[in-house]
Amino acid sequence: MMNNSVNKWAGSATDLAKYYPPSDSNGVDGYIRISRNNIVQYMHRFIWKELVGPIPAGYQIDHINGIRTDNRLENLRCIPQAENKRNVKTRVDNSSGVQGVTRWSTTRRGNQKVEMWRAVAINQQGKQVIKTFSIRKYGEKQAFELACEARKQMEKDFGYHPNHGR
């Protein structure tokens, strides 16, 4: 398979998903892009539109297994953007090693420095929920562990996908 920046394809969407191997990314973002009738688009979105139908406003096509180049129809699902955000990989700049858990510090009145571990998640309504645990009150290790436990509970409560943070 030639790995051009944008590949041209004239066959069916079903054949297209079979033709490209899951390792054949050609976009800098890790997705396969194709050109059809001089229109460049992501392959997973093209396959969904061709085989299932239109993608509603505010919805995204999610790769269930997290592999951006695995465009088999059984690996794709059309979900609201807020739900898709609950099925993401751990960020490369994550320093805690736990998805949604960060060490945070701020300065309050009187130049009092406050340091804590916090758990952050997005609920079903798309609102950010934060729980904080003071290092002064609990100590470094226990505050971190409490934040990790809180984040795991948030993931259950808010319906995060089991692959989230993989």
Backbone hydrogen bonds, N-H to C=O, Kabsch-Sander energy under -0.5 kcal/mol:
donor,donor_aa,acceptor,acceptor_aa,energy
4,N,2,M,-1.0
7,N,33,R,-1.3
9,W,35,S,-1.5
16,L,12,S,-2.2
17,A,13,A,-2.1
18,K,14,T,-1.2
19,Y,15,D,-2.4
20,Y,16,L,-1.6
24,D,21,P,-2.2
25,S,23,S,-1.2
26,N,31,Y,-1.0
27,G,31,Y,-1.3
30,G,27,G,-2.0
32,I,68,R,-0.5
33,R,31,Y,-0.5
34,I,41,Q,-3.1
35,S,7,N,-2.8
36,R,39,I,-2.2
39,I,36,R,-1.1
40,V,38,N,-0.5
41,Q,34,I,-2.6
43,M,32,I,-2.9
46,F,42,Y,-2.1
47,I,43,M,-2.9
48,W,44,H,-1.9
49,K,45,R,-2.4
50,E,46,F,-2.5
51,L,47,I,-2.6
52,V,48,W,-2.9
53,G,48,W,-2.0
59,Y,56,P,-1.8
60,Q,79,I,-3.1
62,D,60,Q,-0.7
62,D,77,R,-3.2
64,I,62,D,-0.8
64,I,75,N,-2.8
66,G,63,H,-1.6
68,R,66,G,-0.8
70,D,67,I,-1.8
71,N,69,T,-1.3
75,N,72,R,-2.3
76,L,73,L,-1.6
77,R,62,D,-1.5
79,I,60,Q,-2.5
79,I,77,R,-0.7
81,Q,58,G,-2.5
84,N,80,P,-2.2
85,K,81,Q,-1.6
86,R,83,E,-1.5
87,N,84,N,-1.5
94,N,91,R,-1.5
101,V,98,V,-1.9
102,T,118,R,-2.3
104,W,116,M,-3.6
106,T,114,V,-2.3
108,R,106,T,-0.5
108,R,112,Q,-3.2
111,N,108,R,-1.0
112,Q,108,R,-0.8
112,Q,109,R,-0.7
113,K,111,N,-0.6
114,V,106,T,-3.2
116,M,104,W,-3.0
117,W,133,F,-2.3
118,R,102,T,-2.8
119,A,131,K,-2.9
120,V,100,G,-2.7
121,A,129,V,-2.1
123,N,127,K,-2.8
126,G,123,N,-2.0
129,V,121,A,-3.4
131,K,119,A,-2.3
133,F,117,W,-2.5
135,I,115,E,-2.3
136,R,115,E,-0.6
138,Y,134,S,-2.5
139,G,135,I,-2.2
143,A,139,G,-2.4
144,F,140,E,-2.0
145,E,141,K,-2.5
146,L,142,Q,-2.6
147,A,143,A,-2.0
148,C,144,F,-2.4
149,E,145,E,-2.4
150,A,146,L,-2.5
151,R,147,A,-2.3
152,K,148,C,-2.3
153,Q,149,E,-2.2
154,M,150,A,-2.4
155,E,151,R,-2.4
156,K,152,K,-1.7
157,D,153,Q,-3.0
158,F,154,M,-2.9
159,G,156,K,-1.0
160,Y,155,E,-2.6
161,H,86,R,-1.8
164,H,161,H,-2.2
165,G,88,V,-3.8
166,R,163,N,-2.0
